[in-house]
Amino acid sequence: MAARDTSHLSDISKAKYSADGHFNRAAASFRDFIEPGGKFAPEKGRYHLYVSYACPWATRTLIVRKLKGLEDIFPVTIVSPKMGANGWPFASVDAFPGAQVDPLFNAEHVKDLYLRASPEYEGRFTVPFIWDKVNNTIVNNESSEIIRMFNTAFNQLIPQDKAAIDLYPEEHRAEIDSINDWVYPEINNGVYRAGFATQQQAYETAVKIVFAGLDKVEKILKGNDFLVGGRLTEADVRLWVTIIRFDPVYVGHFKCNFNTIRAGYPEINRWMKTLYWKNAAFKDSTDFDHIKTHYYWSHPQINATRIVPAGPIPLIEPL
Ligand SMILES: N[C@@H](CCC(=O)N[C@@H](CS)C(=O)NCC(=O)O)C(=O)O
């Protein structure tokens, strides 16, 4: 039987746009939860996390995995940052430094695992996602839900000091939710809407929204080390992954160039640098080579030469 043609799902240049040139991100499809007593019970070694260092959504899960000390419970595989017509490749196909082979099936591309889990799958082949070795399927491919699972589902299996870390504390949930509600459309996804716009007006609308969002964050962080409640929460993690990519990628590649973080947003810059330099979960989850190569190489519709810029110098300022 001939393999099904899934190129409309794996090739980012064939992603869906609205008639007025706006980029629309599709919702994730695998939405099960790992929880005690559920179909997907928390167990050491049962699950596998697939990520790209390049991807902001995947980096959320890497940061929380490390903050919660889940490295032994939850092995991870890093794909190559060069996302081509077949989507994300493993190192067996593209041995980019730091990329790894698929340890479970020696798959060539992420899409092979999606189609193994669900042969008729019609969504995009995105990272991050969690693979379940017992049911041979994908449990979840939505980072905002994966970090919630990491926050609580494995608390019985990890040391008490790690179990006590709560990135979504009851008393701050309303405030975290309300920050997430605008940070996602205006900033996390806002930079993509600016960069992937195919019409001038769609770009201009989107880029203004990004910088209005950054102005709000700058005000919140004045005199504060964190976004909510004077402590590290998922709201910081979710925003940080976009900010760390801002000067190296989004200013140039996505044309978000009203200002840079380092020149225009001193409070955001301080918050970003402090988390990077003082908290290994953030620094160790960041690979600027993967980040820059991914964006500038993988979107020939906006960078036809695939040349990766040498700057900025430095990639992140010292503290
Ligand atoms: N809702 C998803 C979004 C993930 C996502 O869009 N990942 C991008 C990389 S940054 C991807 O894998 N895109 C591949 C594609 O669309 O073909 C999440 O937050 O986990």
The ligand as an SDF file (V2000), in Angstrom:
LIG
                    3D

 20 19  0  0  0  0  0  0  0  0999 V2000
    0.0500   23.9850   21.0040 N   0  0  0  0  0  0  0  0  0  0  0  0
    1.3030   23.4670   20.8390 C   0  0  0  0  0  0  0  0  0  0  0  0
    2.0840   24.1860   19.7600 C   0  0  0  0  0  0  0  0  0  0  0  0
    3.3480   23.4660   19.4240 C   0  0  0  0  0  0  0  0  0  0  0  0
    3.9550   23.9540   18.1200 C   0  0  0  0  0  0  0  0  0  0  0  0
    3.2950   24.6640   17.3290 O   0  0  0  0  0  0  0  0  0  0  0  0
    5.2170   23.5800   17.8760 N   0  0  0  0  0  0  0  0  0  0  0  0
    5.8760   23.9470   16.6260 C   0  0  0  0  0  0  0  0  0  0  0  0
    7.3430   24.2790   16.8390 C   0  0  0  0  0  0  0  0  0  0  0  0
    7.6700   25.7610   17.6940 S   0  0  0  0  0  0  0  0  0  0  0  0
    5.8930   22.7860   15.6760 C   0  0  0  0  0  0  0  0  0  0  0  0
    6.2890   21.6890   16.0500 O   0  0  0  0  0  0  0  0  0  0  0  0
    5.4860   23.0290   14.4170 N   0  0  0  0  0  0  0  0  0  0  0  0
    5.5560   22.0600   13.3840 C   0  0  0  0  0  0  0  0  0  0  0  0
    4.5000   22.2780   12.3250 C   0  0  0  0  0  0  0  0  0  0  0  0
    3.5790   23.0780   12.5420 O   0  0  0  0  0  0  0  0  0  0  0  0
    4.6330   21.6380   11.2980 O   0  0  0  0  0  0  0  0  0  0  0  0
    2.0190   23.5300   22.1830 C   0  0  0  0  0  0  0  0  0  0  0  0
    2.0570   24.5820   22.8480 O   0  0  0  0  0  0  0  0  0  0  0  0
    2.5220   22.4890   22.5850 O   0  0  0  0  0  0  0  0  0  0  0  0
  1  2  1  0
  2  3  1  0
  2 18  1  0
  3  4  1  0
  4  5  1  0
  5  6  2  0
  5  7  1  0
  7  8  1  0
  8  9  1  0
  8 11  1  0
  9 10  1  0
 11 12  2  0
 11 13  1  0
 13 14  1  0
 14 15  1  0
 15 16  2  0
 15 17  1  0
 18 19  2  0
 18 20  1  0
M  END
$$$$
